[in-house]
Amino acid sequence: MRIQFVGIDPSTDRNECPTVWVDKEGQRLLIQSYNADEASRAQCEATSPAYGPVPPTETIISIPARMVPAIRKAIDALDGPGLH
């Protein structure tokens, strides 16, 4: 599996640093970010089309809006020829 770094939270303090990688081979994004708080998690589960708790193999993460450019870059990398 070839994983490429795409971007890190521009206001990181290096202790808490949401990060985005792309796996072009596996056609997926890999995202490190904060765990969603319990209230957000409960609201997500309540509005999910699956109408149930998040399975133990999955989680809900909270991604700061300032990470949108890195996520867009990662999506473009999956759609296009590669990272620039």
LUMKEBA-192499 format. One record per residue: residue number from 1; residue in three letters; chain; x, y, z of N, C-alpha, C in turn. Coordinates in pm, whole numbers, plus 50000, padded with zeros to 5 digits. Layout:
# residues N
<node nr="NUM" rest="ala" kette="A" n_px="X" n_py="Y" n_pz="Z" ca_px="X" ca_py="Y" ca_pz="Z" c_px="X" c_py="Y" c_pz="Z"/>
...
END
This chain:
# residues 84
<node nr="1" rest="met" kette="A" n_px="50086" n_py="49883" n_pz="50000" ca_px="50000" ca_py="50000" ca_pz="50000" c_px="50090" c_py="50123" c_pz="50000"/>
<node nr="2" rest="arg" kette="A" n_px="50066" n_py="50211" n_pz="49907" ca_px="50145" ca_py="50334" ca_pz="49898" c_px="50060" c_py="50449" c_pz="49951"/>
<node nr="3" rest="ile" kette="A" n_px="50100" n_py="50504" n_pz="50063" ca_px="50027" ca_py="50614" ca_pz="50126" c_px="50109" c_py="50741" c_pz="50114"/>
<node nr="4" rest="gln" kette="A" n_px="50042" n_py="50849" n_pz="50072" ca_px="50108" ca_py="50977" ca_pz="50053" c_px="50050" c_py="51081" c_pz="50148"/>
<node nr="5" rest="phe" kette="A" n_px="50138" n_py="51155" n_pz="50214" ca_px="50097" ca_py="51267" ca_pz="50298" c_px="50037" c_py="51375" c_pz="50209"/>
<node nr="6" rest="val" kette="A" n_px="49926" n_py="51435" n_pz="50253" ca_px="49862" ca_py="51543" ca_pz="50177" c_px="49870" c_py="51675" c_pz="50252"/>
<node nr="7" rest="gly" kette="A" n_px="49830" n_py="51675" n_pz="50379" ca_px="49831" ca_py="51801" ca_pz="50451" c_px="49806" c_py="51783" c_pz="50599"/>
<node nr="8" rest="ile" kette="A" n_px="49847" n_py="51885" n_pz="50673" ca_px="49830" ca_py="51886" ca_pz="50818" c_px="49757" c_py="52013" c_pz="50856"/>
<node nr="9" rest="asp" kette="A" n_px="49687" n_py="52010" n_pz="50967" ca_px="49614" ca_py="52127" ca_pz="51016" c_px="49708" c_py="52247" c_pz="51016"/>
<node nr="10" rest="pro" kette="A" n_px="49671" n_py="52355" n_pz="50945" ca_px="49761" ca_py="52470" ca_pz="50936" c_px="49785" c_py="52540" c_pz="51069"/>
<node nr="11" rest="ser" kette="A" n_px="49700" n_py="52518" n_pz="51167" ca_px="49723" ca_py="52581" ca_pz="51297" c_px="49761" c_py="52477" c_pz="51402"/>
<node nr="12" rest="thr" kette="A" n_px="49830" n_py="52374" n_pz="51359" ca_px="49871" ca_py="52269" ca_pz="51451" c_px="49972" c_py="52319" c_pz="51553"/>
<node nr="13" rest="asp" kette="A" n_px="49966" n_py="52256" n_pz="51669" ca_px="50067" ca_py="52285" ca_pz="51771" c_px="50164" c_py="52168" c_pz="51782"/>
<node nr="14" rest="arg" kette="A" n_px="50154" n_py="52076" n_pz="51688" ca_px="50237" ca_py="51955" ca_pz="51680" c_px="50203" c_py="51852" c_pz="51787"/>
<node nr="15" rest="asn" kette="A" n_px="50113" n_py="51884" n_pz="51877" ca_px="50065" ca_py="51785" ca_pz="51974" c_px="49930" c_py="51730" c_pz="51931"/>
<node nr="16" rest="glu" kette="A" n_px="49848" n_py="51816" n_pz="51879" ca_px="49718" ca_py="51777" ca_pz="51824" c_px="49721" c_py="51825" c_pz="51680"/>
<node nr="17" rest="cys" kette="A" n_px="49730" n_py="51731" n_pz="51588" ca_px="49750" ca_py="51773" ca_pz="51450" c_px="49670" c_py="51689" c_pz="51352"/>
<node nr="18" rest="pro" kette="A" n_px="49543" n_py="51727" n_pz="51328" ca_px="49467" ca_py="51658" ca_pz="51224" c_px="49548" c_py="51654" c_pz="51095"/>
<node nr="19" rest="thr" kette="A" n_px="49549" n_py="51538" n_pz="51032" ca_px="49633" ca_py="51514" ca_pz="50915" c_px="49554" c_py="51434" c_pz="50811"/>
<node nr="20" rest="val" kette="A" n_px="49586" n_py="51456" n_pz="50684" ca_px="49521" ca_py="51383" ca_pz="50574" c_px="49628" c_py="51315" c_pz="50489"/>
<node nr="21" rest="trp" kette="A" n_px="49603" n_py="51189" n_pz="50458" ca_px="49686" ca_py="51112" ca_pz="50365" c_px="49594" c_py="51054" c_pz="50258"/>
<node nr="22" rest="val" kette="A" n_px="49651" n_py="51011" n_pz="50147" ca_px="49573" ca_py="50947" ca_pz="50042" c_px="49641" c_py="50815" c_pz="50007"/>
<node nr="23" rest="asp" kette="A" n_px="49560" n_py="50715" n_pz="49983" ca_px="49606" ca_py="50584" ca_pz="49934" c_px="49545" c_py="50568" c_pz="49796"/>
<node nr="24" rest="lys" kette="A" n_px="49621" n_py="50605" n_pz="49693" ca_px="49568" ca_py="50599" ca_pz="49556" c_px="49540" c_py="50456" c_pz="49513"/>
<node nr="25" rest="glu" kette="A" n_px="49625" n_py="50365" n_pz="49556" ca_px="49607" ca_py="50225" ca_pz="49521" c_px="49475" c_py="50172" c_pz="49576"/>
<node nr="26" rest="gly" kette="A" n_px="49448" n_py="50203" n_pz="49700" ca_px="49325" ca_py="50157" ca_pz="49765" c_px="49208" c_py="50251" c_pz="49746"/>
<node nr="27" rest="gln" kette="A" n_px="49233" n_py="50366" n_pz="49676" ca_px="49130" ca_py="50465" ca_pz="49649" c_px="49058" c_py="50509" c_pz="49777"/>
<node nr="28" rest="arg" kette="A" n_px="49138" n_py="50561" n_pz="49871" ca_px="49077" ca_py="50605" ca_pz="49997" c_px="49158" c_py="50718" c_pz="50060"/>
<node nr="29" rest="leu" kette="A" n_px="49089" n_py="50792" n_pz="50144" ca_px="49152" ca_py="50896" ca_pz="50226" c_px="49176" c_py="50837" c_pz="50364"/>
<node nr="30" rest="leu" kette="A" n_px="49284" n_py="50878" n_pz="50425" ca_px="49313" ca_py="50840" ca_pz="50563" c_px="49322" c_py="50971" c_pz="50641"/>
<node nr="31" rest="ile" kette="A" n_px="49245" n_py="50982" n_pz="50746" ca_px="49235" ca_py="51108" ca_pz="50819" c_px="49257" c_py="51085" c_pz="50968"/>
<node nr="32" rest="gln" kette="A" n_px="49348" n_py="51163" n_pz="51024" ca_px="49369" ca_py="51167" ca_pz="51168" c_px="49302" c_py="51294" c_pz="51217"/>
<node nr="33" rest="ser" kette="A" n_px="49216" n_py="51281" n_pz="51316" ca_px="49152" ca_py="51400" ca_pz="51370" c_px="49099" c_py="51369" c_pz="51509"/>
<node nr="34" rest="tyr" kette="A" n_px="49022" n_py="51459" n_pz="51561" ca_px="48969" ca_py="51447" ca_pz="51697" c_px="48850" c_py="51353" c_pz="51702"/>
<node nr="35" rest="asn" kette="A" n_px="48835" n_py="51284" n_pz="51814" ca_px="48715" ca_py="51203" ca_pz="51835" c_px="48598" c_py="51298" c_pz="51853"/>
<node nr="36" rest="ala" kette="A" n_px="48485" n_py="51264" n_pz="51795" ca_px="48365" ca_py="51344" ca_pz="51815" c_px="48321" c_py="51332" c_pz="51961"/>
<node nr="37" rest="asp" kette="A" n_px="48269" n_py="51441" n_pz="52015" ca_px="48220" ca_py="51435" ca_pz="52153" c_px="48091" c_py="51352" c_pz="52159"/>
<node nr="38" rest="glu" kette="A" n_px="48055" n_py="51312" n_pz="52278" ca_px="47939" ca_py="51222" ca_pz="52295" c_px="47810" c_py="51282" c_pz="52242"/>
<node nr="39" rest="ala" kette="A" n_px="47789" n_py="51412" n_pz="52263" ca_px="47666" ca_py="51475" ca_pz="52214" c_px="47660" c_py="51472" c_pz="52061"/>
<node nr="40" rest="ser" kette="A" n_px="47771" n_py="51503" n_pz="51995" ca_px="47775" ca_py="51499" ca_pz="51848" c_px="47756" c_py="51356" c_pz="51799"/>
<node nr="41" rest="arg" kette="A" n_px="47820" n_py="51262" n_pz="51865" ca_px="47808" ca_py="51122" ca_pz="51826" c_px="47662" c_py="51077" c_pz="51836"/>
<node nr="42" rest="ala" kette="A" n_px="47597" n_py="51112" n_pz="51945" ca_px="47456" ca_py="51073" ca_pz="51964" c_px="47368" c_py="51135" c_pz="51855"/>
<node nr="43" rest="gln" kette="A" n_px="47394" n_py="51261" n_pz="51819" ca_px="47315" ca_py="51326" ca_pz="51714" c_px="47340" c_py="51261" c_pz="51579"/>
<node nr="44" rest="cys" kette="A" n_px="47464" n_py="51224" n_pz="51552" ca_px="47495" ca_py="51156" ca_pz="51426" c_px="47422" c_py="51021" c_pz="51419"/>
<node nr="45" rest="glu" kette="A" n_px="47430" n_py="50946" n_pz="51527" ca_px="47364" ca_py="50815" ca_pz="51530" c_px="47213" c_py="50829" c_pz="51516"/>
<node nr="46" rest="ala" kette="A" n_px="47156" n_py="50934" n_pz="51575" ca_px="47011" ca_py="50954" ca_pz="51569" c_px="46964" c_py="50991" c_pz="51429"/>
<node nr="47" rest="thr" kette="A" n_px="47051" n_py="51052" n_pz="51349" ca_px="47010" ca_py="51095" ca_pz="51216" c_px="47065" c_py="51004" c_pz="51106"/>
<node nr="48" rest="ser" kette="A" n_px="47133" n_py="50897" n_pz="51143" ca_px="47190" ca_py="50806" ca_pz="51044" c_px="47083" c_py="50724" c_pz="50975"/>
<node nr="49" rest="pro" kette="A" n_px="47094" n_py="50704" n_pz="50844" ca_px="46999" ca_py="50618" ca_pz="50773" c_px="47000" c_py="50475" c_pz="50828"/>
<node nr="50" rest="ala" kette="A" n_px="47110" n_py="50435" n_pz="50893" ca_px="47118" ca_py="50301" ca_pz="50950" c_px="47041" c_py="50293" c_pz="51082"/>
<node nr="51" rest="tyr" kette="A" n_px="47008" n_py="50407" n_pz="51142" ca_px="46933" ca_py="50415" ca_pz="51268" c_px="46989" c_py="50325" c_pz="51376"/>
<node nr="52" rest="gly" kette="A" n_px="47115" n_py="50338" n_pz="51402" ca_px="47172" ca_py="50258" ca_pz="51507" c_px="47306" c_py="50310" c_pz="51550"/>
<node nr="53" rest="pro" kette="A" n_px="47363" n_py="50245" n_pz="51649" ca_px="47493" ca_py="50289" ca_pz="51696" c_px="47602" c_py="50262" c_pz="51592"/>
<node nr="54" rest="val" kette="A" n_px="47708" n_py="50339" n_pz="51601" ca_px="47822" ca_py="50321" ca_pz="51514" c_px="47887" c_py="50187" c_pz="51551"/>
<node nr="55" rest="pro" kette="A" n_px="47914" n_py="50101" n_pz="51454" ca_px="47974" ca_py="49971" ca_pz="51485" c_px="48111" c_py="49986" c_pz="51550"/>
<node nr="56" rest="pro" kette="A" n_px="48155" n_py="49888" n_pz="51625" ca_px="48284" ca_py="49896" ca_pz="51693" c_px="48404" c_py="49911" c_pz="51599"/>
<node nr="57" rest="thr" kette="A" n_px="48387" n_py="49875" n_pz="51474" ca_px="48497" ca_py="49887" ca_pz="51378" c_px="48502" c_py="50025" c_pz="51312"/>
<node nr="58" rest="glu" kette="A" n_px="48412" n_py="50115" n_pz="51350" ca_px="48405" ca_py="50249" ca_pz="51293" c_px="48400" c_py="50352" c_pz="51406"/>
<node nr="59" rest="thr" kette="A" n_px="48421" n_py="50478" n_pz="51368" ca_px="48411" ca_py="50586" ca_pz="51465" c_px="48364" c_py="50713" c_pz="51394"/>
<node nr="60" rest="ile" kette="A" n_px="48325" n_py="50810" n_pz="51470" ca_px="48290" ca_py="50941" ca_pz="51416" c_px="48401" c_py="51036" c_pz="51458"/>
<node nr="61" rest="ile" kette="A" n_px="48459" n_py="51103" n_pz="51360" ca_px="48566" ca_py="51198" ca_pz="51391" c_px="48519" c_py="51340" c_pz="51364"/>
<node nr="62" rest="ser" kette="A" n_px="48581" n_py="51433" n_pz="51428" ca_px="48551" ca_py="51574" ca_pz="51411" c_px="48668" c_py="51638" c_pz="51336"/>
<node nr="63" rest="ile" kette="A" n_px="48638" n_py="51692" n_pz="51219" ca_px="48742" ca_py="51750" ca_pz="51135" c_px="48724" c_py="51902" c_pz="51133"/>
<node nr="64" rest="pro" kette="A" n_px="48826" n_py="51978" n_pz="51173" ca_px="48814" ca_py="52124" ca_pz="51168" c_px="48794" c_py="52173" c_pz="51025"/>
<node nr="65" rest="ala" kette="A" n_px="48709" n_py="52272" n_pz="51008" ca_px="48681" ca_py="52327" ca_pz="50875" c_px="48808" c_py="52375" c_pz="50806"/>
<node nr="66" rest="arg" kette="A" n_px="48907" n_py="52416" n_pz="50884" ca_px="49032" ca_py="52464" ca_pz="50824" c_px="49107" c_py="52352" c_pz="50751"/>
<node nr="67" rest="met" kette="A" n_px="49062" n_py="52226" n_pz="50767" ca_px="49124" ca_py="52113" ca_pz="50698" c_px="49064" c_py="52090" c_pz="50560"/>
<node nr="68" rest="val" kette="A" n_px="48960" n_py="52164" n_pz="50523" ca_px="48893" ca_py="52144" ca_pz="50394" c_px="48991" c_py="52152" c_pz="50276"/>
<node nr="69" rest="pro" kette="A" n_px="49083" n_py="52249" n_pz="50271" ca_px="49176" ca_py="52251" ca_pz="50158" c_px="49258" c_py="52123" c_pz="50145"/>
<node nr="70" rest="ala" kette="A" n_px="49304" n_py="52068" n_pz="50256" ca_px="49382" ca_py="51944" ca_pz="50250" c_px="49295" c_py="51827" c_pz="50205"/>
<node nr="71" rest="ile" kette="A" n_px="49171" n_py="51825" n_pz="50249" ca_px="49080" ca_py="51717" ca_pz="50209" c_px="49048" c_py="51729" c_pz="50059"/>
<node nr="72" rest="arg" kette="A" n_px="49026" n_py="51851" n_pz="50012" ca_px="49003" ca_py="51871" ca_pz="49868" c_px="49124" c_py="51824" c_pz="49787"/>
<node nr="73" rest="lys" kette="A" n_px="49243" n_py="51858" n_pz="49834" ca_px="49365" ca_py="51817" ca_pz="49765" c_px="49374" c_py="51664" c_pz="49760"/>
<node nr="74" rest="ala" kette="A" n_px="49336" n_py="51598" n_pz="49869" ca_px="49339" ca_py="51453" ca_pz="49873" c_px="49237" c_py="51393" c_pz="49776"/>
<node nr="75" rest="ile" kette="A" n_px="49119" n_py="51451" n_pz="49771" ca_px="49016" ca_py="51403" ca_pz="49678" c_px="49063" c_py="51422" c_pz="49534"/>
<node nr="76" rest="asp" kette="A" n_px="49122" n_py="51538" n_pz="49505" ca_px="49175" ca_py="51563" ca_pz="49371" c_px="49284" c_py="51461" c_pz="49337"/>
<node nr="77" rest="ala" kette="A" n_px="49365" n_py="51424" n_pz="49436" ca_px="49471" ca_py="51326" ca_pz="49411" c_px="49413" c_py="51190" c_pz="49374"/>
<node nr="78" rest="leu" kette="A" n_px="49299" n_py="51156" n_pz="49433" ca_px="49235" ca_py="51028" ca_pz="49398" c_px="49175" c_py="51035" c_pz="49258"/>
<node nr="79" rest="asp" kette="A" n_px="49126" n_py="51151" n_pz="49220" ca_px="49063" ca_py="51167" ca_pz="49088" c_px="49164" c_py="51191" c_pz="48977"/>
<node nr="80" rest="gly" kette="A" n_px="49277" n_py="51251" n_pz="49011" ca_px="49372" ca_py="51295" ca_pz="48910" c_px="49497" c_py="51208" c_pz="48906"/>
<node nr="81" rest="pro" kette="A" n_px="49598" n_py="51258" n_pz="48836" ca_px="49721" ca_py="51181" ca_pz="48816" c_px="49810" c_py="51169" c_pz="48940"/>
<node nr="82" rest="gly" kette="A" n_px="49795" n_py="51256" n_pz="49037" ca_px="49881" ca_py="51244" ca_pz="49156" c_px="49888" c_py="51371" c_pz="49236"/>
<node nr="83" rest="leu" kette="A" n_px="49962" n_py="51366" n_pz="49344" ca_px="49980" ca_py="51483" ca_pz="49429" c_px="50084" c_py="51574" c_pz="49367"/>
<node nr="84" rest="his" kette="A" n_px="50068" n_py="51702" n_pz="49390" ca_px="50162" ca_py="51801" ca_pz="49334" c_px="50254" c_py="51851" c_pz="49442"/>
END
